[in-house]
Amino acid sequence: MAFLVEIVSLWSDVSHHVFRSPHISAKTYRKIFEDFYETIVKRSEEWITNLPSHFSYSMANMERSIRAGSADAFISIHMLYHVMLMKLNRHARHEHLPADMVERNIRRARHHAIEILRISVALTQFNHEHGQVRPYNESSSPRSIFSTPLATYVILSATDVLSAAGFIADISECISLINGGLDLVEDLCQFWDSARTQLRLMRMRVEAISLALKDQTRLDGKLGFAIEGSALDSRVRLGFLQHEHAGPVNGDLVYGLSRERYINALGLGECSISKENILWIKELESEKGFA
């Protein structure tokens, strides 16, 4: 519980910083951001270093926590750790930061999104291998080893980052990771009504990407892909399902940068992304068929 409280405190500090960030003057923003960033990274490194060996993240420790009945605490702290750092790196006012810092943040935000979805995939595999879950629309009493409501938002936020834009070469792995997250959110629909809304948004995003990939003629010469839509994260917070209602989020590196600059920041060696070699994917405008 002490480790959970500490990581929640870090999450709270990052959320507060993101909330007040638009009100920081341009003259002082870089210094304030750098100092805050270094402080949070240092505290998070100390936190992860101080975890007992049996509480550090590994498949063996996850299975041990499941069998001991402490999966909620174990998985929650590791998801919070990654989503806290993902949020820290994602939300920054790029116009007041040097290019190398912006690129660092983009790469780190994507790294933590992947780690969140990898945890989701591992937990989903364990659930189904051991027959722990039933579909949420079944009338029988649900069984699950993990039921924390925070997880559905964390998974959606990671999906938001990973699916916003990237390299065509990585798109199959992205869909696979997101589908693993989808499976876990579907399991959590047994307990939390809010998970159903988040599940629909994630399914719409995956369906949009999958439909675009079916047209092979559109893939010729494409190096990157990009969603033509708004952040899932903001749509959940604003309570909207349809993308046209949600405006851009200020200081969001994932959706606030041009798609070319964002994808190039991920690093493709000597190749350069331009509008012409991006597969533009239009966000689905309706949740029909995903209820």
C-alpha positions as CSV (number, residue, x, y, z in Angstrom):
1,M,0.0,0.0,0.0
2,A,2.9,2.4,0.8
3,F,4.3,1.9,-2.8
4,L,0.8,2.4,-4.2
5,V,0.3,5.7,-2.3
6,E,3.7,7.0,-3.4
7,I,3.0,6.3,-7.1
8,V,-0.5,7.8,-6.8
9,S,1.2,10.9,-5.3
10,L,3.5,11.2,-8.4
11,W,0.5,10.7,-10.7
12,S,-1.3,13.5,-8.8
13,D,1.7,15.8,-9.2
14,V,2.0,15.2,-12.9
15,S,-1.7,15.7,-13.4
16,H,-1.6,19.0,-11.5
17,H,1.4,20.2,-13.6
18,V,-0.5,19.3,-16.8
19,F,-3.5,21.3,-15.6
20,R,-1.6,24.4,-14.7
21,S,0.9,24.2,-17.7
22,P,-1.2,26.4,-20.1
23,H,-1.1,29.2,-17.5
24,I,2.7,29.3,-17.2
25,S,4.3,32.3,-19.0
26,A,6.3,31.6,-22.1
27,K,9.4,33.2,-20.5
28,T,9.5,30.8,-17.6
29,Y,8.0,27.7,-19.1
30,R,11.1,25.9,-20.2
31,K,12.9,26.3,-16.8
32,I,9.8,25.2,-14.9
33,F,9.2,22.2,-17.1
34,E,12.8,21.0,-17.0
35,D,13.0,21.3,-13.2
36,F,9.7,19.5,-12.8
37,Y,10.6,16.8,-15.3
38,E,13.9,16.1,-13.7
39,T,12.3,15.9,-10.2
40,I,9.6,13.5,-11.3
41,V,12.0,11.3,-13.2
42,K,14.3,11.1,-10.2
43,R,11.5,10.3,-7.8
44,S,10.2,7.6,-10.1
45,E,13.6,6.1,-10.5
46,E,14.0,6.0,-6.7
47,W,10.5,4.4,-6.4
48,I,11.2,1.7,-8.9
49,T,14.6,1.0,-7.3
50,N,13.1,0.7,-3.8
51,L,10.5,-1.9,-4.8
52,P,11.0,-5.2,-3.1
53,S,12.3,-7.9,-5.5
54,H,9.0,-9.8,-5.3
55,F,7.1,-6.6,-6.2
56,S,9.2,-5.6,-9.3
57,Y,7.5,-6.3,-12.6
58,S,8.1,-9.7,-14.1
59,M,5.8,-12.5,-15.3
60,A,6.8,-14.6,-12.4
61,N,6.0,-11.9,-9.9
62,M,2.7,-11.2,-11.6
63,E,1.6,-14.8,-11.5
64,R,2.7,-14.9,-7.8
65,S,0.6,-11.9,-7.0
66,I,-2.4,-13.4,-8.8
67,R,-2.1,-16.7,-6.9
68,A,-1.8,-14.7,-3.6
69,G,-4.9,-12.7,-4.4
70,S,-3.0,-9.3,-4.6
71,A,-3.1,-8.8,-8.4
72,D,-5.1,-5.5,-8.1
73,A,-2.3,-3.9,-6.1
74,F,0.6,-5.4,-8.1
75,I,-0.7,-4.5,-11.6
76,S,-2.1,-1.1,-10.5
77,I,1.2,0.2,-9.3
78,H,3.0,-0.8,-12.5
79,M,0.3,0.6,-14.7
80,L,0.3,3.8,-12.7
81,Y,4.1,4.0,-13.0
82,H,4.0,3.8,-16.8
83,V,0.9,6.0,-17.3
84,M,2.4,8.7,-15.0
85,L,5.6,8.8,-17.1
86,M,3.6,8.6,-20.3
87,K,1.6,11.6,-19.2
88,L,4.7,13.5,-18.1
89,N,6.3,13.0,-21.5
90,R,3.2,13.5,-23.6
91,H,2.0,16.8,-22.3
92,A,4.5,19.6,-23.0
93,R,4.4,22.9,-24.9
94,H,6.7,22.1,-27.7
95,E,7.0,25.7,-29.0
96,H,8.9,26.6,-25.8
97,L,11.2,23.5,-25.8
98,P,14.3,22.6,-27.9
99,A,13.7,20.0,-30.6
100,D,15.8,17.3,-29.0
101,M,13.8,17.5,-25.8
102,V,10.5,17.3,-27.7
103,E,11.8,14.2,-29.6
104,R,12.9,12.6,-26.3
105,N,9.5,13.1,-24.8
106,I,7.7,11.6,-27.8
107,R,9.9,8.5,-27.8
108,R,9.5,8.0,-24.1
109,A,5.7,8.5,-24.2
110,R,5.5,5.8,-26.8
111,H,7.7,3.5,-24.8
112,H,5.5,3.7,-21.7
113,A,2.4,3.2,-23.9
114,I,3.9,0.0,-25.2
115,E,4.8,-1.2,-21.7
116,I,1.2,-0.6,-20.5
117,L,-0.2,-2.7,-23.3
118,R,2.4,-5.4,-22.8
119,I,1.2,-5.7,-19.2
120,S,-2.4,-5.9,-20.5
121,V,-1.5,-8.6,-23.0
122,A,0.3,-10.7,-20.3
123,L,-2.7,-10.4,-17.9
124,T,-5.2,-11.2,-20.7
125,Q,-3.2,-14.3,-21.6
126,F,-3.1,-15.5,-18.0
127,N,-6.8,-14.8,-17.6
128,H,-7.8,-16.9,-20.5
129,E,-5.3,-19.7,-20.0
130,H,-6.7,-20.2,-16.5
131,G,-10.3,-19.7,-17.4
132,Q,-10.7,-16.7,-15.1
133,V,-13.2,-14.7,-17.1
134,R,-16.5,-14.8,-18.9
135,P,-17.9,-12.3,-21.4
136,Y,-19.4,-9.3,-19.6
137,N,-22.8,-9.9,-21.2
138,E,-23.3,-13.3,-19.7
139,S,-25.8,-13.5,-16.8
140,S,-23.6,-15.8,-14.7
141,S,-21.5,-14.3,-11.9
142,P,-18.2,-13.0,-13.2
143,R,-14.9,-14.2,-12.1
144,S,-11.7,-12.2,-12.5
145,I,-8.3,-11.8,-11.0
146,F,-8.2,-8.1,-11.7
147,S,-11.0,-5.5,-11.5
148,T,-9.5,-2.1,-10.9
149,P,-11.4,0.6,-12.8
150,L,-8.4,2.8,-13.4
151,A,-7.0,0.1,-15.8
152,T,-9.6,0.9,-18.5
153,Y,-8.6,4.5,-18.7
154,V,-4.9,3.7,-18.6
155,I,-5.3,1.2,-21.4
156,L,-7.3,3.6,-23.5
157,S,-4.7,6.3,-23.0
158,A,-1.9,4.0,-24.0
159,T,-3.9,3.0,-27.1
160,D,-4.4,6.7,-27.9
161,V,-0.6,7.3,-27.9
162,L,0.3,4.1,-29.8
163,S,-2.4,4.4,-32.5
164,A,-2.1,8.2,-33.2
165,A,0.7,7.9,-35.7
166,G,3.8,5.8,-36.4
167,F,5.6,3.7,-38.9
168,I,3.8,1.4,-41.3
169,A,6.4,-1.3,-40.5
170,D,5.2,-1.3,-36.8
171,I,1.5,-1.2,-37.5
172,S,0.8,-4.9,-37.1
173,E,2.5,-5.0,-33.8
174,C,0.6,-1.9,-32.7
175,I,-2.7,-3.6,-33.5
176,S,-1.7,-6.8,-31.7
177,L,-0.8,-4.9,-28.6
178,I,-4.0,-2.8,-28.7
179,N,-6.1,-5.9,-29.2
180,G,-4.6,-7.3,-26.0
181,G,-5.7,-4.2,-24.2
182,L,-9.1,-4.5,-25.8
183,D,-9.5,-8.0,-24.4
184,L,-8.7,-6.8,-20.9
185,V,-11.1,-3.8,-21.1
186,E,-13.8,-6.2,-22.3
187,D,-13.2,-8.4,-19.3
188,L,-13.5,-5.3,-17.0
189,C,-16.9,-4.4,-18.6
190,Q,-18.2,-7.1,-16.2
191,F,-17.6,-4.6,-13.4
192,W,-17.5,-1.0,-14.7
193,D,-20.1,0.6,-17.0
194,S,-17.5,3.3,-18.0
195,A,-15.4,0.5,-19.5
196,R,-18.0,0.0,-22.1
197,T,-17.7,3.5,-23.5
198,Q,-13.9,3.2,-23.5
199,L,-14.1,-0.2,-25.2
200,R,-16.2,1.3,-28.0
201,L,-13.7,4.1,-28.6
202,M,-10.8,1.7,-28.7
203,R,-12.7,-0.6,-31.1
204,M,-13.5,2.3,-33.4
205,R,-9.8,3.3,-33.5
206,V,-8.7,-0.3,-34.3
207,E,-11.4,-0.7,-36.9
208,A,-10.4,2.5,-38.7
209,I,-6.8,1.3,-38.9
210,S,-7.8,-2.2,-40.0
211,L,-10.1,-0.8,-42.8
212,A,-7.3,1.4,-44.1
213,L,-4.9,-1.5,-44.3
214,K,-7.3,-3.6,-46.4
215,D,-6.9,-1.2,-49.3
216,Q,-3.4,-2.3,-50.5
217,T,-3.3,0.3,-53.2
218,R,-3.2,3.0,-50.5
219,L,0.0,1.4,-49.0
220,D,2.3,1.9,-51.9
221,G,5.2,4.1,-51.0
222,K,3.9,4.7,-47.5
223,L,6.4,4.8,-44.6
224,G,4.1,6.1,-41.9
225,F,0.5,6.3,-40.8
226,A,-1.5,8.9,-39.0
227,I,-5.0,9.2,-37.6
228,E,-7.1,12.1,-38.9
229,G,-9.1,12.6,-35.7
230,S,-8.8,13.8,-32.1
231,A,-7.3,12.3,-29.0
232,L,-9.3,9.4,-27.4
233,D,-8.0,10.7,-24.1
234,S,-9.7,14.1,-24.4
235,R,-12.9,12.5,-25.8
236,V,-13.3,10.4,-22.7
237,R,-12.6,13.3,-20.3
238,L,-15.1,15.5,-22.2
239,G,-17.7,12.7,-22.4
240,F,-17.9,12.6,-26.2
241,L,-17.8,9.5,-28.4
242,Q,-17.8,11.2,-31.8
243,H,-14.5,12.8,-32.7
244,E,-15.8,16.0,-34.3
245,H,-17.0,17.2,-30.9
246,A,-13.6,17.1,-29.2
247,G,-11.2,19.9,-29.9
248,P,-7.4,19.7,-29.8
249,V,-5.6,19.6,-26.4
250,N,-3.1,22.3,-25.8
251,G,0.4,21.1,-25.0
252,D,-0.3,17.5,-26.3
253,L,2.8,16.4,-28.2
254,V,1.0,13.3,-29.6
255,Y,-1.7,15.3,-31.3
256,G,-0.4,18.9,-31.2
257,L,2.6,18.4,-33.6
258,S,2.4,18.0,-37.4
259,R,2.2,14.3,-38.3
260,E,5.5,14.6,-40.2
261,R,7.4,16.0,-37.3
262,Y,5.9,13.6,-34.9
263,I,6.7,10.5,-36.9
264,N,10.2,11.7,-37.7
265,A,10.8,12.2,-34.0
266,L,10.2,8.5,-33.5
267,G,13.4,7.9,-35.6
268,L,13.6,6.3,-39.0
269,G,17.3,6.7,-39.6
270,E,18.1,8.6,-42.8
271,C,14.6,8.4,-44.2
272,S,12.3,11.3,-43.8
273,I,8.5,11.3,-43.5
274,S,6.5,13.8,-45.6
275,K,2.8,14.2,-46.2
276,E,3.1,12.1,-49.4
277,N,4.4,9.0,-47.7
278,I,2.0,9.0,-44.8
279,L,-1.1,6.7,-44.9
280,W,-3.9,9.1,-43.6
281,I,-6.5,7.2,-41.7
282,K,-9.9,8.8,-41.2
283,E,-11.4,8.3,-37.7
284,L,-14.7,6.5,-37.7
285,E,-17.5,9.0,-37.0
286,S,-20.0,6.5,-35.5
287,E,-19.9,3.9,-32.8
288,K,-22.6,1.9,-34.7
289,G,-21.9,-1.8,-34.6
290,F,-19.7,-1.6,-31.5
291,A,-22.3,-1.5,-28.7
